[in-house]
Amino acid sequence: MNRLLALLLISAPLLIAAAPPRAADGHPDLTGVWTNASVTKLTRPASMPRLVVSPAEAKALAKANPLVARAAVDAGPSNMSDKPPPAGADPGGYNSFWLDPGETLAQVKGEFRTSWIVDPANGQLPLSAAGRRLIVASDAAHEPDTPPGPEALMPWDRCLIGSRGSGGPGMLNNIYNSNYQIVQTPTSIAIVVEMIHDARAIPIFASKAAARAAHGPAVVQPWLGDSTAWWEGDALVVETVHVNPEQGRTGPIYLSPQARVTERFTRVSDREIFYAFEVDDPAYYSQVWRAEMSLNSGPKQIYEYACHEGNYALPGILAGARKEQAQTASR
């Protein structure tokens, strides 16, 4: 009996240290800097039928990822015989110095995952006919090389919101800056997204009914949507409606004005938040679909992106397109 008691006393500090921290109001504390950097993406590669793979398979898949492979090549010795691209060719937007997509597949619930989507089981967006038409129309409307005007460029090219769905809902990983700072109080939560400069200020209510009643009118459609939250046990539930139509049209999570996105933040340890979201949008999808990921303890702080400061990309792109049009017209 004395030996058992001694073992319990020795292990008790370890158990306490592993427990998720709680705020003064008793709820789990989500405050901190978190990252979802990973080569896992929203949808699953068509060549991979399984959601969960072995550690060896995860290592091989990560190594074959184009961004990871490119970083490995760029980290090697310089090719002194390499020549610049031909005149008029695309040199690419970034060298690997700026890229930080992560080097491994994500671990969620201790498993290596090949997609964030868990339902449908094939890991693909369950697009309806209208959803497929929307993607075709969006691709046609956004012309990155010869835009007729600024509206033809994606919102992130205009520094309005983060690219690749960074800001949410739901919050997706990017090719760099996949970090989030969360600040929590008893009545609200703020999520600052490192990519671009997104910030979500979300009020927390006493119940689901109160949170839903607090949504604004449908005519108000902010970037990143109209979000309210409530606690369900140890999970903070965030519901978002009325996402800005331009954001909803450009994806990668396509949302109609009727869409409802429900996110759940559950702190499972001192270094991890289990993050899941559900998209209910009968306009663009044939079923409600779900995704899961881990937000892991990240850097000590994040930095302001300051996208517009010294950024000449937008006027440069438009000026180049106008010059090309003028040259074509004079021929």
Secondary structure, DSSP 8 states (H G I E B T S, - for coil): -HHHHHHHHHHHHHHHHHS--B-TTSSB---EEEE---S--SS--TT---SEE-HHHHHHHHHHSHHHHHHHHHTS---TT-----TTS---S--GGG----SS--EETTEEES-SEEESTT-S--B-HHHHHHHHHHHHH--SSS-SSGGGS-TTTTTSS-GGGSSSSS----SS--EEEEEE-SSEEEEEESSTT-EEEEEEESSHHHHHHT---TT---TT-EEEEEEETTEEEEEEE---HHHHHH-SS---TT-EEEEEEEEEETTEEEEEEEEE-TTTBSS-EEEEEEEEE--S------TTTT--HHHHHHHHHHHHHHHHHT-
